[in-house]
């Protein structure tokens, strides 16, 4: 089984890589940090997997697609876990986010994974099988004033995942959207805010691997966060907005 995992140098991506690592599994691990990526690759090889690493910043979505297609030509992927992501909240004292940061967050969280998923889904459909997971966020459920670009990029990814699933499901390709709440990763560790129902990256990885195996359309984790869409629908907009404005989220 050949598996592509982006964002594999740390956090959820690294944990998913180690969950999949086993004899007979070929892992293509992508990440920005070459040293950390190599460390994850070493552990995966010790578990018996065959591993190739690609140190790349997927902010360049055209290059990311080119590399993905080249890798798929060399060894067709059975599974793709697109876990690379970029967090971000507006700096203290600023009314809005830096424009350059908005561009970068949108590129990494939406443009690149959507383009890669589209390219790989088309190839998998031609082969008649394949599984793709897109890592979104429960931030997609709310317009977070502290992180407009992040919540918007994840909301866009959620809609894209649903649309792509409808397009390819009849061709043997499953699309799984994963919406994590707080997971103990470097991204969440760098955020100064309350983190209710925090779970480990390893636990999140186990839930993600199981969801992909079952071809689940959408998994929200931990389970307590599955109530958020209902709350968002039930709470009046004026009250929701007051709550969101009172949230305290800022960089550490």
HELIX and SHEET records of a PDB file:
HELIX    1   1 UNK A   11  UNK A   20  1                                  10    
HELIX    2   2 UNK A   34  UNK A   46  1                                  13    
HELIX    3   3 UNK A   61  UNK A   74  1                                  14    
HELIX    4   4 UNK A   99  UNK A  106  1                                   8    
HELIX    5   5 UNK A  107  UNK A  111  3                                   5    
HELIX    6   6 UNK A  112  UNK A  127  1                                  16    
HELIX    7   7 UNK A  138  UNK A  141  5                                   4    
HELIX    8   8 UNK A  148  UNK A  168  1                                  21    
HELIX    9   9 UNK A  169  UNK A  171  5                                   3    
HELIX   10  10 UNK A  186  UNK A  189  1                                   4    
HELIX   11  11 UNK A  201  UNK A  214  1                                  14    
HELIX   12  12 UNK A  223  UNK A  227  5                                   5    
HELIX   13  13 UNK A  228  UNK A  234  1                                   7    
HELIX   14  14 UNK A  237  UNK A  246  1                                  10    
SHEET    1   A 7 UNK A  50  UNK A  55  0                                        
SHEET    2   A 7 UNK A  26  UNK A  31  1                                        
SHEET    3   A 7 UNK A   2  UNK A   6  1                                        
SHEET    4   A 7 UNK A  79  UNK A  82  1                                        
SHEET    5   A 7 UNK A 130  UNK A 135  1                                        
SHEET    6   A 7 UNK A 173  UNK A 180  1                                        
SHEET    7   A 7 UNK A 218  UNK A 221  1                                        
SHEET    1   B 2 UNK A 183  UNK A 184  0                                        
SHEET    2   B 2 UNK A 199  UNK A 200  1                                        
SHEET    1   C 2 UNK A 191  UNK A 192  0                                        
SHEET    2   C 2 UNK A 250  UNK A 251 -1                                        
END                                                                             
